[in-house]
Amino acid sequence: MTPPSVVLTIGGFDGSGGAGTLADARAIQLNGGYSCAIVTAITAQNTTSVDHIEPVSPALIRRQLQCVVEDFQIDAIKIGMLPTVECVDTLTRYLGAGGFRCPVVVDPVMCATSGGQLINDDVLGALIDRLVPLTTLITPNVAEAGELTNRLIKTIEQAVEAGRQLVRMGCKHVLVKGGHLDVDRGTDVWCHEDGFETFEPTEVQDGTVRGTGCMLSSAIACYLAQGRPMREAILSSKAFVNRAIANRHSLGKGTALTAVGIQVPRA
C-alpha cells in the first residue's frame, strides 16, 4: 500500500473545530493525506466569536518544528494564523535556511469569520516582507489581498492587479478568492508569472460557513504534496470545498460548519 503524502499545517488551534489546525487536518485527511500540525496560537472561540488568542512562544514553535521534521518527510506545508512578528520570524528563518524543500501554501488569516481582527499592522508587514517571497501559493480573499497590496478591490480587474502585484513581491502563485466581491458571487483569480486565469463558480452557495478558507488552502497543499499541477490542485480543491459547503451543519449557535465524511469530487 502506498503511504499517504504528509502535509504539515502551521496555524492556530480552534477548540470548536471550525477553523485552524483541526479544520486543516480534516481537509487533508478527506483528500487522502496525512496531517502533522504546529500550533502557533491557542484560541478561545466558538461558532459565534473569538474570545481570546494566546500566542505560542517562538521557542516552543521552534521545538515543534524540529521534532516533526526530525521524524517525518514533509511533502507540503500549509500556513495559517501567525499571531506575532516573532512567530513570523521564527518560521521564515526556518524556511529561508532550507528547513523545508516542498510547496508552501499560505492562507493569510487576518480576520475571523465572526469579524474579529486576528493580526496587527506589524505582523502584516512581516508577512509581506519575509513570508510572501518564500511562498509557493498564497490564497487571500479580496479583503486580505487588499491589505497585502494596499489596494481597494471591488472588481475582478482589481483582483487581477492585486494578484499580479503579489507575484511581483515574490510569491510564485496567487489565488485571490472572490467570494466577497461587490459585483460578483465567487469568481476566483489565479495569477502566476506567465499570466492569470479566472475560475467562475460552478454553483453559488448561500450563507456563511466557517473554515472554508482553511479547508481550501489545506486541500490545495494536499494535492500539491501528491504531485499534482497547481491548476489541477486548485480546481480539485474548489470542488471539494463546494461539496463541504453543500453539506454544512449548524452544530453550534452561530455560523454553520463544514461537514465531515463527504465524498471527495475530482475536477
C-alpha positions in Angstrom: 0.0 0.0 0.0 1.3 3.4 -1.0 1.7 5.7 2.1 -0.1 9.0 2.1 1.6 12.3 1.5 2.5 14.2 4.6 1.2 17.8 4.9 2.4 20.0 7.7 -0.2 22.5 8.8 1.0 25.5 10.8 -1.6 27.8 12.5 -3.9 28.4 15.4 -5.8 25.9 17.4 -9.6 26.4 17.4 -11.2 24.1 20.0 -14.6 24.3 18.3 -13.1 22.6 15.2 -14.4 25.0 12.7 -11.2 26.6 11.6 -7.4 26.4 12.2 -5.4 23.3 12.5 -8.4 21.0 13.2 -10.1 22.1 10.0 -6.8 21.8 8.2 -6.4 18.2 9.4 -9.9 17.3 8.4 -9.5 18.6 4.9 -6.1 16.9 4.5 -7.5 13.6 5.6 -10.5 13.8 3.4 -8.3 14.4 0.4 -6.0 11.4 1.1 -3.2 13.0 3.0 -1.7 12.6 6.5 -1.6 15.8 8.6 1.0 16.9 11.1 0.4 20.2 13.0 2.4 23.0 14.5 0.3 25.2 16.8 1.2 29.0 16.7 -1.7 30.2 19.0 -4.3 28.7 21.3 -7.6 30.4 20.8 -10.8 30.5 22.8 -13.6 30.7 20.2 -16.7 29.1 19.0 -19.2 29.5 16.1 -20.2 33.0 17.3 -17.0 34.8 18.2 -13.3 34.7 19.0 -12.9 35.4 22.7 -9.2 35.2 23.3 -5.9 34.5 21.4 -2.8 33.3 23.3 0.3 33.2 21.1 2.7 30.3 21.4 6.2 31.3 22.3 8.8 31.3 19.4 10.9 28.8 21.4 8.0 26.3 21.5 7.2 26.8 17.8 10.8 26.1 17.0 10.8 22.9 19.2 7.6 21.7 17.5 9.2 22.3 14.1 12.3 20.4 15.0 10.5 17.4 16.4 8.2 17.0 13.4 10.9 17.5 10.8 13.3 15.1 12.5 10.7 12.3 12.2 8.7 13.0 9.0 9.4 13.7 5.4 7.2 16.7 4.8 5.6 16.8 1.3 3.8 20.2 1.6 3.2 22.9 4.1 0.1 24.9 4.8 0.5 28.1 6.9 -2.4 29.9 8.5 -2.5 32.1 11.6 0.8 33.7 12.6 -0.1 35.9 15.5 3.1 37.8 16.2 6.1 39.2 14.4 8.3 36.8 16.4 6.3 33.9 15.2 6.7 35.0 11.6 10.4 35.5 12.1 10.8 32.0 13.6 9.1 30.3 10.8 10.7 32.3 7.9 14.2 31.8 9.3 13.5 28.1 9.2 12.1 28.2 5.7 14.8 30.5 4.5 17.5 28.3 5.9 16.3 25.4 3.7 14.5 23.6 6.6 11.8 22.5 4.0 12.1 21.8 0.3 8.4 21.4 -0.7 5.4 23.5 -1.7 4.4 26.2 0.8 0.7 27.3 0.8 -0.2 30.4 2.8 -3.7 31.3 3.8 -3.1 34.8 5.3 -5.5 34.7 8.2 -6.3 38.3 9.2 -9.9 38.3 10.4 -12.2 35.6 11.8 -15.5 34.8 10.0 -17.2 36.3 13.0 -15.4 39.6 12.3 -12.6 39.6 14.9 -9.2 41.1 13.9 -6.5 38.4 14.3 -3.3 40.2 13.4 -1.9 43.8 13.7 -0.1 46.0 11.2 3.4 44.9 12.4 2.5 41.3 11.7 1.1 42.3 8.3 4.4 44.0 7.4 6.4 40.9 8.5 4.2 38.7 6.3 4.7 41.0 3.3 8.5 41.4 3.7 9.5 38.0 4.9 6.9 35.3 4.2 5.4 36.2 0.8 8.8 35.8 -1.0 9.1 32.2 0.4 5.6 31.1 -0.7 4.6 28.8 -3.5 0.9 29.9 -3.3 -0.9 32.5 -1.3 -4.8 32.3 -1.0 -6.1 35.7 0.2 -9.7 36.7 -0.1 -10.3 40.1 -1.6 -10.1 42.0 1.7 -6.8 40.2 2.6 -5.4 40.8 -0.9 -6.3 44.5 -0.4 -4.4 44.6 2.9 -1.4 42.9 1.5 -1.2 45.2 -1.6 -2.7 48.4 -0.1 -5.4 48.4 -2.8 -9.1 48.7 -2.8 -10.5 45.7 -4.6 -14.1 45.8 -5.8 -13.9 44.3 -9.3 -12.3 41.2 -10.9 -9.9 43.5 -12.8 -8.7 45.0 -9.5 -8.3 41.5 -8.1 -6.1 40.6 -11.1 -3.9 43.6 -10.4 -3.6 42.7 -6.8 -2.6 39.2 -7.7 0.0 40.4 -10.2 1.4 42.7 -7.5 1.8 39.8 -5.1 3.6 37.8 -7.8 6.0 40.7 -8.3 6.5 40.7 -4.5 8.0 37.2 -4.8 5.1 34.7 -4.5 5.0 32.2 -7.3 1.3 31.8 -7.4 -1.7 33.8 -6.0 -5.3 32.8 -5.7 -7.5 35.8 -4.9 -10.8 34.4 -3.6 -13.7 36.4 -5.0 -16.5 35.4 -2.6 -16.6 39.0 -1.2 -16.5 41.0 -4.4 -19.3 43.5 -4.7 -20.0 42.8 -8.3 -19.6 39.0 -8.3 -20.5 35.9 -6.3 -17.4 33.8 -6.2 -15.1 34.2 -9.2 -11.5 33.4 -8.1 -8.4 34.9 -9.8 -5.3 32.7 -10.2 -2.2 34.8 -11.0 1.3 33.5 -11.7 4.5 34.5 -13.6 3.0 33.6 -17.0 -0.3 35.3 -16.6 -3.7 34.8 -14.9 -6.9 32.8 -15.2 -10.3 33.3 -13.6 -12.4 30.5 -12.2 -16.1 31.1 -12.1 -18.2 29.3 -9.5 -19.9 26.2 -10.8 -22.6 26.7 -8.2 -23.5 29.5 -5.7 -23.7 28.6 -2.1 -25.9 30.9 0.1 -25.0 31.7 3.7 -21.7 31.9 5.6 -19.7 28.8 6.6 -16.7 28.7 8.9 -13.4 27.4 7.9 -13.7 27.3 4.1 -10.5 29.2 3.6 -8.6 26.8 5.9 -10.0 23.8 4.1 -9.4 25.2 0.6 -5.7 26.0 1.2 -5.2 22.7 3.1 -6.7 20.7 0.3 -4.5 22.5 -2.3 -1.4 21.8 -0.2 -2.5 18.1 0.0 -2.9 17.9 -3.8 0.4 19.6 -4.4 2.0 17.1 -1.9 0.7 14.3 -4.2 2.5 15.9 -7.2 -0.5 17.4 -8.9 0.0 20.6 -11.1 -1.1 23.8 -9.5 -4.2 24.4 -11.7 -5.5 20.9 -11.1 -4.8 21.2 -7.3 -6.8 24.5 -7.2 -9.8 23.2 -9.2 -10.0 19.9 -7.3 -9.9 21.8 -4.0 -12.6 24.2 -5.1 -14.8 21.2 -6.0 -14.0 19.7 -2.5 -15.0 22.9 -0.7 -18.2 23.3 -2.7 -19.2 19.8 -1.6 -18.3 20.6 2.0 -20.3 23.8 2.0 -23.3 21.9 0.5 -23.1 19.5 3.4 -22.8 22.2 6.2 -24.4 21.8 9.5 -25.4 24.3 12.3 -23.9 22.3 15.1 -23.4 25.4 17.3 -25.4 28.6 17.9 -23.5 30.7 15.3 -22.0 30.2 11.8 -22.5 26.8 10.1 -19.7 24.3 10.0 -18.5 22.3 7.0 -19.4 18.6 7.1 -17.2 15.6 7.6 -17.3 12.3 5.8 -18.2 13.8 2.4 -17.3 12.2 -0.9 -14.4 14.0 -2.4 -15.1 15.0 -6.1 -12.4 15.4 -8.7 -12.1 18.3 -11.1 
